[in-house]
Amino acid sequence: MKTNHALKILSALSHETRLAAFRQLVQAGPDGLPVGELRERLDVPAATLTAHLNILRVAGLALDQREGRVIRVRADYVRMNALLGYLTENCCSGNASCMSDSSCKPTKKASR
């Protein structure tokens, strides 16, 4: 990841509502959340959430998919893990003993 991409992502996460939204999406796993449910969880107006989600989309942190009348939003784990890798690539002067391979690899929930 290039520095300008990392800055774009970090800038997108530098707002309380966007950070909370992204954390909710990460917590939701690969199925993501319908926008309406995310709005309820965050208790923000629809227009406000739309503006914040647009910033997360431009930064590459959120992906959405239309399912009929519902828009489902998901965290982009690949982009998130790339940022974590960028931030830790020179950790401990490259001494692998202090690094862990704990990148986020969400598992798909079993269908109910």
N, C-alpha and C positions, 0 to 999 in steps of 0.2 A: 504494500500500500504506500502511496506517495503522501508526503506531508500535507499537501493541499487537500487531499481526500480526507485524511484524518481530521484536519481542522474543520472541514465542512460537517462531518459527522459530530464532532464534539460541540460545534456551535449549535447544531440542531438539538442536542441533548441538554443544552445549557439553560433551558427554561423549565420551571417546575412542572408545568402541565405536560409538556412534551416528554420529559423524563418519566413522569408517572405513567403516561400513556404507553411509552415503550416498555416500561417494566411490566405493565399489565399484559402486553402482548407477548413478552418473553415468558411470563408465568403461564399464559394460556396454552403454550406449546404450539406445535405445528398446525393445529386446527384454527388458531387465531380466535378472533371474536367478531361478531357482528358489530358494526359501528354503533348501533343503538345501545347495545349492551355495554360497550366501552364507554359511551357517553354517560350512561347511568352509573357505572362504577366510579367515574371521575367526577360526576356531578358538575358538568360544565354545559353551557348552551351548545346546541348543535352547530351553529355557525363558528363558534370558537374552536370546537373540536376539529371541524373541517379544516380550518386554517392551520392548526397545529399538525394535523395528519399530513397536510400537503407539504409542510416543511420536512417531516420525517420521510415522506416519499422521495422528495428531491435529494435528500441525503442518502437515500438507498437503504434506510433502516426499516421501512414498512412497505409491504406489498398488499395489494387488494385484489379482490376477485368478486365480480357480481354473481350472485346466486338468486336469480329471479329479481325480486324487489329488494333484496338484502345485499349490502356490500360487506364482505368479510375482510378484515384486516389481519395480516400476519406480520410477525417480526421476521426480518431477513437475518437468519442466524449466520449465514456465510459472511455477510458484511460485518455483523457484530464480532464474529470470531476473528475476522481480518483486522479489525481495529484493536482487539485485545492482543493479537500477535504483534502488530505494529508497536503497541505500547510496551510490550515486554520482550521484544526481540533482542535487546542488549542487556537484559536483566542479569545482574550479578557478573558483569563483564563476560558474559557468554558461558559461565560455569553452569553446566546442565544440572548439577546436583541441587540447585535451589529452585529449578523450574519444575512445574508439573504440567502434564498434558491433560489439562482439565477444561478444554474447550467445550462449549455447550453443544451437545448432540441430542436434541429432543427426540423422544420416541413417540410414535403415533399411538394414541390411546386406542384400546380395543373398542370396537363398535358395540353399542348397547343394544 
